[in-house]
């Protein structure tokens, strides 16, 4: 494991125990690509409350990751945070989340349902592109826009209630 100040820079397979990771108490930020070397070994993750930020690509291609519990204090998810986590079935989005960057769940083929917290007002481009098992999406707040390719290649999508507050749905948002 490599740490710089309060930022977790990288994690190796040897840092995992029983398919999960225990965060050191002095870490506050999960750095970009921090779990890149754990793609086949990380299965379950509970991010503790003392973590305040997660950088882009932090868990990209953690192909065996099945379940993630995020602390409520995380306010944004950066680009490709969980992209290509093909086994991801379950994730709670933090109640304080108010910004999501594009492609956060790109190709999360096992994700079946998601609840978008009230602070999120836009579904970014390609957020769920390739989530072929996604069946149910619930919006808790006043969604304003759904951008290009947000739900592209979501062949199993059965239920999505688009709030009346939505004023913009970009071309190919659901293709």
C-alpha positions as CSV (number, residue, x, y, z in Angstrom):
1,X,0.0,0.0,0.0
2,X,1.2,3.5,-0.9
3,X,0.0,6.6,1.0
4,X,1.0,10.2,0.4
5,X,-0.2,12.5,3.2
6,X,-3.9,11.7,3.6
7,X,-4.3,10.2,0.1
8,X,-4.3,6.5,-0.7
9,X,-2.2,6.2,-3.8
10,X,-2.2,2.5,-4.5
11,X,-3.2,-0.9,-3.0
12,X,-1.7,-4.2,-3.9
13,X,-3.2,-7.7,-3.7
14,X,-1.3,-8.3,-0.5
15,X,-3.2,-5.5,1.2
16,X,-6.5,-7.3,0.8
17,X,-7.9,-9.8,3.3
18,X,-10.8,-12.1,2.4
19,X,-11.6,-10.1,-0.7
20,X,-11.9,-6.8,1.2
21,X,-9.7,-3.8,2.3
22,X,-9.4,-2.1,5.6
23,X,-8.6,1.6,5.2
24,X,-5.9,3.1,7.4
25,X,-7.4,5.7,9.8
26,X,-5.2,8.5,8.5
27,X,-6.5,8.2,4.9
28,X,-9.1,10.8,3.7
29,X,-8.9,10.5,-0.1
30,X,-8.9,7.5,-2.4
31,X,-6.6,8.5,-5.2
32,X,-7.0,7.9,-9.0
33,X,-6.5,4.3,-9.9
34,X,-5.8,3.4,-6.3
35,X,-7.3,-0.1,-6.7
36,X,-6.0,-0.8,-10.2
37,X,-3.8,-3.7,-9.0
38,X,-6.7,-5.5,-7.3
39,X,-9.0,-6.1,-10.2
40,X,-9.4,-9.8,-9.6
41,X,-9.2,-9.8,-5.8
42,X,-11.4,-7.1,-4.4
43,X,-14.9,-8.4,-3.8
44,X,-16.6,-6.3,-1.0
45,X,-15.9,-2.8,0.0
46,X,-17.1,-0.7,2.9
47,X,-15.7,2.8,2.6
48,X,-15.4,4.3,6.2
49,X,-16.9,7.6,7.2
50,X,-13.5,9.3,7.5
51,X,-13.0,9.1,3.7
52,X,-14.1,12.5,2.2
53,X,-13.3,12.0,-1.5
54,X,-12.9,9.4,-4.2
55,X,-10.8,10.2,-7.3
56,X,-11.4,9.2,-10.9
57,X,-10.9,5.6,-11.9
58,X,-10.4,4.7,-8.2
59,X,-12.0,1.2,-8.7
60,X,-12.1,1.0,-12.5
61,X,-12.0,-2.6,-13.7
62,X,-12.2,-4.2,-10.3
63,X,-13.9,-7.1,-12.1
64,X,-14.8,-9.2,-9.0
65,X,-16.1,-6.3,-6.9
66,X,-19.7,-7.3,-6.0
67,X,-20.8,-4.9,-3.2
68,X,-19.9,-1.3,-2.2
69,X,-21.1,0.7,0.8
70,X,-20.2,4.4,0.6
71,X,-20.3,6.9,3.4
72,X,-23.0,9.6,3.2
73,X,-20.4,12.4,3.3
74,X,-19.2,11.7,-0.2
75,X,-20.6,14.5,-2.3
76,X,-19.3,13.6,-5.8
77,X,-18.2,10.7,-7.8
78,X,-15.5,11.3,-10.4
79,X,-15.3,9.9,-14.0
80,X,-15.1,6.1,-14.3
81,X,-15.0,5.6,-10.5
82,X,-16.6,2.1,-10.8
83,X,-16.4,1.7,-14.6
84,X,-15.9,-1.9,-15.8
85,X,-16.7,-3.4,-12.4
86,X,-18.6,-6.2,-14.2
87,X,-19.6,-8.1,-11.1
88,X,-20.9,-5.1,-9.2
89,X,-24.5,-6.0,-8.0
90,X,-25.1,-3.6,-5.1
91,X,-24.1,-0.1,-4.3
92,X,-25.6,2.6,-2.1
93,X,-25.2,6.2,-3.4
94,X,-24.5,8.6,-0.5
95,X,-27.4,10.8,0.7
96,X,-25.1,13.9,0.3
97,X,-24.1,13.1,-3.3
98,X,-24.8,16.0,-5.5
99,X,-22.5,15.6,-8.5
100,X,-21.7,12.5,-10.6
101,X,-19.3,12.7,-13.5
102,X,-19.6,10.7,-16.7
103,X,-19.2,6.9,-17.1
104,X,-19.2,6.2,-13.3
105,X,-20.9,2.9,-13.8
106,X,-19.9,2.2,-17.4
107,X,-20.2,-1.6,-18.2
108,X,-21.3,-2.6,-14.7
109,X,-23.0,-5.5,-16.3
110,X,-24.4,-7.1,-13.0
111,X,-25.9,-3.9,-11.5
112,X,-29.7,-4.5,-11.3
113,X,-31.1,-1.4,-9.4
114,X,-30.0,2.0,-8.3
115,X,-31.5,4.8,-6.2
116,X,-30.3,8.3,-7.3
117,X,-30.2,10.6,-4.2
118,X,-32.1,13.9,-4.1
119,X,-29.0,16.1,-4.5
120,X,-28.2,14.7,-8.0
121,X,-29.9,16.9,-10.7
122,X,-28.3,15.5,-13.8
123,X,-27.5,12.0,-15.1
124,X,-24.2,12.5,-16.9
125,X,-23.2,11.1,-20.3
126,X,-22.7,7.3,-20.4
127,X,-23.3,6.9,-16.6
128,X,-24.9,3.5,-17.0
129,X,-23.9,2.7,-20.6
130,X,-23.5,-1.1,-20.8
131,X,-25.3,-1.9,-17.6
132,X,-27.1,-4.7,-19.3
133,X,-28.8,-6.1,-16.1
134,X,-30.0,-2.7,-14.9
135,X,-33.8,-3.1,-14.4
136,X,-34.9,-0.4,-12.0
137,X,-33.8,3.2,-11.5
138,X,-35.4,5.4,-8.8
139,X,-34.9,9.2,-8.5
140,X,-35.4,10.7,-5.1
141,X,-35.0,14.3,-6.1
142,X,-35.7,16.9,-8.8
143,X,-33.8,15.6,-11.8
144,X,-33.2,18.3,-14.5
145,X,-31.3,16.4,-17.3
146,X,-30.4,13.1,-18.7
147,X,-27.4,13.4,-21.0
148,X,-26.2,11.5,-24.1
149,X,-25.9,7.7,-23.7
150,X,-26.7,7.9,-20.0
151,X,-28.7,4.6,-20.2
152,X,-27.3,3.3,-23.5
153,X,-27.1,-0.5,-23.8
154,X,-29.3,-1.1,-20.8
155,X,-31.3,-3.9,-22.4
156,X,-33.0,-5.0,-19.2
157,X,-34.3,-1.6,-18.1
158,X,-37.9,-2.2,-17.0
159,X,-38.8,0.7,-14.7
160,X,-37.6,4.3,-14.7
161,X,-39.9,7.1,-13.6
162,X,-38.6,10.3,-15.0
163,X,-39.5,13.2,-12.7
164,X,-41.6,16.0,-14.0
165,X,-38.8,18.4,-13.2
166,X,-36.7,16.9,-16.0
167,X,-36.4,19.5,-18.8
168,X,-33.7,18.0,-20.9
169,X,-33.2,14.5,-22.3
170,X,-30.3,14.4,-24.8
171,X,-30.4,12.5,-28.0
172,X,-29.5,8.8,-27.6
173,X,-29.9,9.0,-23.8
174,X,-31.5,5.6,-23.9
175,X,-30.0,4.0,-27.0
